[in-house]
Amino acid sequence: MCSQRSKQSQAPLFEAMVAHHGHKHVSFHVPGHKSGQGLLDEGANFLRTVMSIDYTEITGLDDLHHAEGVIREAEQLAADCFGAEDTYFLIGGSTVGNLAMISAVCEKDDIILVQRNVHKSVIHGLMLAGARAVFIAPDIHPETGVATSIHIEDVQQALEQYPEAKALFLTNPNYYGMGVNLKPFAELMHAKGKLLLVDEAHGAHYGFHPEVPASALSQGADAVVQSTHKMLTAMTMGAMIHVQGPRINRMAIKQLLGMLQSSSPSYPIMASLDLARKRMHTEGKDWLEQGITVVNEFRSWLDELNKFDFHPREFPENQSQRHQTADPFKVAIYDPTNTLTGSELKDRLEAQGCFVEMTDGRQVLLVFTPASSRADMLRVVHALNNICSDVPLQKKELQAPISNILKLPYYTQISSPIAFDMRDISKAGRVEGAFSKVSVQDAVGKRSADMVIPYPPGIPYLYPGEVISASVAEALLQLAASGIKFQGTEFGQTQKLKIYT
Ligand SMILES: Cc1ncc(COP(=O)(O)O)c(C=O)c1O
């Protein structure tokens, strides 16, 4: 490890690519653009420099799927930097990491405990593995309706009900930067000889500064996926999967990545992972400090302005609250007078050149990163000031459907095991009579063929294969009546649910 440390100021993959570039070799290999020579002129300004190092597995540049040279070196440096025993580069985002992580742990029909509010790649991972998921419902943030984290007591109860469960899958932090301390979850799972898998897509910067939460690896997770492209400087799709300890099957992870990732991985993306790691190791804390200073100034300005409310506000110490940690780089703002909806606020910001991450109907999520400059922050300050001058913000009743997000009806706290199966997908639209669409009342007791996601807040009430209980059916009717929209289904328009026949 000591020699790793001394190499942390290098970027072996990127440097090998630059050295190859410097030799002015002639390409008789793919890619066909031949270092950008074939590019249309109109793309040259934007793409030529990147294409000039858009290499493939040529001598000296290693092979992602059989890494033993500069790519392996870069991965080992990343493992050392992020606190893993082993790290593998991903060129298909955290999406591919989640697919591999679940399939490496679950065989067909194995049970896995899964936080209900997960990214769709987790569901696709369950389908690929043919696993059975026991979903645990998250808490809903009382002021904003955002789904946060699950309770350890629910995990304990689920383990009593399903002692054969292989692992617990958590998403931490959520999109808004809200999360929990993972150590108790790791200890609970490990005491029972089971794994903790964490989708830390939004937390590649965790652990690098006292003001950001600790990383999942440092709290004992066995495998962790991070989108290095989200909060750090990797190019889009650049991500990493980190593993540690004896419980995770590294060989299976490697084999799965070989199946799921392209055999022509992007060298610019991999080089950007190498450089992102170098930056974090050599200047991570100072660099984060600079970003935190910018975002803290923005929060103070918001406080002084006293027009928009924002979250996450603080780091609640109270362990009974399910959201215990907050990422200082995320700022979700909303108009507490309810004059402007989230969409209206987003449109007004965009009209002034400030493009935001998303809106959930009420809040607009601003993602700062350590790369955000003070000038960027001042742009959004200017835009918000203009909005306040243009629109008289006067207290109004919160309108439906957003008002209803805050009083969502009950859904299953700990689900029964739901079997995920790729065959359900291959049948979709192909096999006559595989599905039917029925009224909510007639759907009770049947298996849903749709993912039914009230949006906001975007937590699936039904997963494909999940048996529709009377209480969920009732909840869906209430949600539809209150004007909440639905994703993944025509239920909102037709009031009918698609079920397996
Ligand atoms: C929680 C979570 N996990 C995984 C992903 C997928 O990440 P990627 O875009 O790197 O594939 C996302 C994407 O937004 C996400 O929000």
The ligand as an SDF file (V2000), in Angstrom:
LIG
                    3D

 16 16  0  0  0  0  0  0  0  0999 V2000
  -29.5570    6.1880   -6.7690 C   0  0  0  0  0  0  0  0  0  0  0  0
  -29.0630    5.9590   -8.1660 C   0  0  0  0  0  0  0  0  0  0  0  0
  -28.4300    4.8060   -8.4420 N   0  0  0  0  0  0  0  0  0  0  0  0
  -27.9490    4.5460   -9.6660 C   0  0  0  0  0  0  0  0  0  0  0  0
  -28.1020    5.4400  -10.6900 C   0  0  0  0  0  0  0  0  0  0  0  0
  -27.5470    5.1230  -12.0390 C   0  0  0  0  0  0  0  0  0  0  0  0
  -26.3460    5.8010  -12.1780 O   0  0  0  0  0  0  0  0  0  0  0  0
  -25.6130    6.0200  -13.5710 P   0  0  0  0  0  0  0  0  0  0  0  0
  -26.2880    7.1810  -14.2180 O   0  0  0  0  0  0  0  0  0  0  0  0
  -24.2080    6.3010  -13.1680 O   0  0  0  0  0  0  0  0  0  0  0  0
  -25.7450    4.7690  -14.3550 O   0  0  0  0  0  0  0  0  0  0  0  0
  -28.7550    6.6640  -10.4540 C   0  0  0  0  0  0  0  0  0  0  0  0
  -28.9300    7.6460  -11.5270 C   0  0  0  0  0  0  0  0  0  0  0  0
  -29.4290    8.7080  -11.3790 O   0  0  0  0  0  0  0  0  0  0  0  0
  -29.2560    6.9130   -9.1510 C   0  0  0  0  0  0  0  0  0  0  0  0
  -29.9010    8.0580   -8.8720 O   0  0  0  0  0  0  0  0  0  0  0  0
  1  2  1  0
  2  3  1  0
  2 15  2  0
  3  4  2  0
  4  5  1  0
  5  6  1  0
  5 12  2  0
  6  7  1  0
  7  8  1  0
  8  9  2  0
  8 10  1  0
  8 11  1  0
 12 13  1  0
 12 15  1  0
 13 14  2  0
 15 16  1  0
M  END
$$$$
